[in-house]
Amino acid sequence: MGNKGAWAQNRWMAVSQMVSHAIIHEQSWKVPMAVIGAVGAEAEPGQEVPWVSGGADGASIDAWLLAVLEDEELRQQVRQLKKVELATVWQLTRSFLLLRHGTVSAPPDPLEVHHRLIAGLAGESLLVSSSMFLDTLSEAEGFFELSFKTIKSRLGRALDTAASERAMRGARATLTAAEVFGDFEAARTYMHTPNYALGGHTPADLIKTSEGERIVLNELQTQAEGGPL
């Protein structure tokens, strides 16, 4: 098998594992993305660190995301922003994704994820998750069906379960897409492109529900297998 064939087979296997465990609270995700070139390496201030797709070992996507969404330092930096813009939140989020990658020794028990979502993620998760795949606060308002005033009022407080689950789904689907396409910006484009295989909907529309998320992850598996866009 040539290098190209081996690469395609490995990528299909990785995404197949993700999709097979897509049911929320009952998954055992493998981290699909090595987001840093050298494990443990840190970027200098202002230095751009590229996302690198690949079958990284270590924590699950859910453990990785929870570590970022609930990071007190990140939450504090988001709360202290004088002007809230998703582009700025994304720069902070990206840094903490890199920082937290590979630092969680084992994925959480599915019941633990369930209880954490029931209890409610930190209110800052609304902005952190939004920044990963949305461009404007207006889009965030539409995705979470909350006004910006309400979103701001959640900072420093716990979210309800519905908002917590939606924040997790948005971040999870985007990271999975980044693995399939090998590029984070391509993943963001995918999330907002009407897709024939999704009935003409965009992935961002569908991931508002757990069933829609499963449909999106199945479609990503098809693309990883070399199916039609």
N, C-alpha and C positions, 0 to 999 in steps of 0.2 A: 504494500500500500504506500502510495506517495505521501509526501509531506502534506499536501492539500487534503488528501483523503483522510489521513490520520487526524488532522486538525478538525475537519468536519465531523468525524465520528466522535471525537472527544467532546466537542461542543454540543453535539446532539445528546450525548450521555449526560452532560452536566445539566442542560435545560430540562431533559426528560425527568431527572430527579426532582428539579424544582416543581414542575407541573404536577407530578404524582403526589406531592405533599402540599398542594395549594389550599386545601381546606383550612380555614383559619382555626387556630387553637389545636389542630391535630396534625401539624406539620413538623418535619424534622429537616429544615433547610440546610443546604450546604452553601457556604459563602461562595458566590460565583465570580467574585471580582477581586483581583489583586490590584489594589488601587495605589500601591506604592512600589517603586522599582526595587528597592532593597528593604527587606523587612527590618523595621526599627529605624530606618533612616528618617531624618527630619529635614524639612525644607527650611532654608534660610528665610528670614522675614521678607515678604514680597516675592519670593521665588515661586514660580508656577510648577506644580507637581502634576504630571499627566496621569489620567486614569488609564490603567492597563488592564484589559480584560484577561481572564484566565481562571483556571480551576484552583483557586487558593484553598489551602487547608485551613482549619481553625473553626472559628465561631460560625454559627448559623446567621442567616440574614436577619432573622428576628432578633437574635441576641445583639447583633451589631447595631441594628436600628434602635433598639431599646436603650442601648448604652449611649447612643448619641442623643436621642430624643429626651432622655432623662438626665443628661449631663448638666449638673448644676452650674458649671462655669459657662457653658454655652447658653443656658437659660438666662443667666445674669447678663451676658453680653447682649442678648437679644432685647431684654427689658431695658437696657441702658441706651439703646439706639435713640438718638435725638430725632431722626427721621426714619420711619420704617419704610424700607423698600426691599422687595424680594431679592433684588440683585445683591444688595448688601448682606441680607440674611444668608443667601447662598454662599457667599465667600466665607462667612463664619462656619456654616454647616459643612462645607467642603473640607475645611481645615480639621474639624472634629471628626469627620468620617475617616480621614487619613490617620488622625491621632489614635482613634479607637480601633482601627482595623487590626484584627489579630490579637487584641488584648483580652478578649473574653475566652476563657479556657474551654467552656462547654456551653452548648445551647441550653436555654431554659427549658424546664419541664413544660409541656403544653398547658397543663393546668395553671402553671405560674403565669404564662402569657395571658391566659384567660382571666385570671384574677387581677392582673395588672391593668388590663383593658376595662374590666368591670369597675375597678377602683378609679380609673381615669388617668390618662397620661397628663403630663404637665401642659398647661395652657400654651406655652411657647411652641409646642409640637405643631400647632396649627400653622405657624409661620415657617418653622423648620421644614416640615413636610412639603408645604406649598412651594418653598423655594427650590425644591429639587426638580420640579417639573412644570411649574407655572411661572409666568413672567410678570404678572401684575397683581396688585391687591384686589382689583376688580374680579380677576379670575379666581382668586382664592375665596372671595365672597360667594361666587357662584358655586364653586366646588363644595364648600362646606355649608352653603345655604345659611350663612351668617353675615351680618353687616360688619364692616371694619370696626365700628364702635364696639360691637359685641366681642369681636376677636381680641381687641385690645383689653377689654374688660376681663378676659380669661387669663391674661398674662399673670403669672404668679399664683394661679389657682389650678385646680384639677379640672380636666374636661369631663364631659359625660361620656358614656360608653360609645355611643354612636359616632361622636366626633373623634374619639380615640381610635376606633377601628378604621375610620376613613383616612385618618392621618397615616396609619400603618400601611393601608392598602396602596395609597399614593406613592409612598416611598419604596415599598417592596416591588411594585410593578415596574417602577422606573429603573431600579437597580437590575432587575431581571432583563429588561430591554437593553440596558447598557451592556450586559454580558453577551446577548445575542448579536448585537450590532458592533460590539467592540469599541464603542465611543459614546460618551455621555451625551454630547450634543445631538448625536443621531437618535439616541433614546428619547430625548426631550421632543425632537421633531416627530418621532413615531407616536408619542403620547397624544399629539394634537392633530394627527393626520387622519381624515376619514378613511376607513378601511373596508374594502368590499367584503372581506372574510368576516368582518364584525357587523355586517348588515348596514354598512355605510356610516356607522358610528365611529367616534374616536375612542381610543383606549381610555383617555381621561374621563369620558362620559360614563363608560361602563364600570370603572373601578369604584364608583360610588356605592356599589353593592358587592357582597362577597361572591355571589354567583357571577356577576359581571367580571370580577377579577379573575375567576377561574377561566372564563371564556377567553380573556386577554392572554393569560398564561398558556392556554392551549394553542392559541394562534401563534404565540411566540415560539412554541415548540415546533409547530409546523414550519415556520421560517428557518429555525435552526436545522431542521432536517432537509432544507433546500426546497421547501414548497413555495408556492406563489405568494407574492406580496399582497 
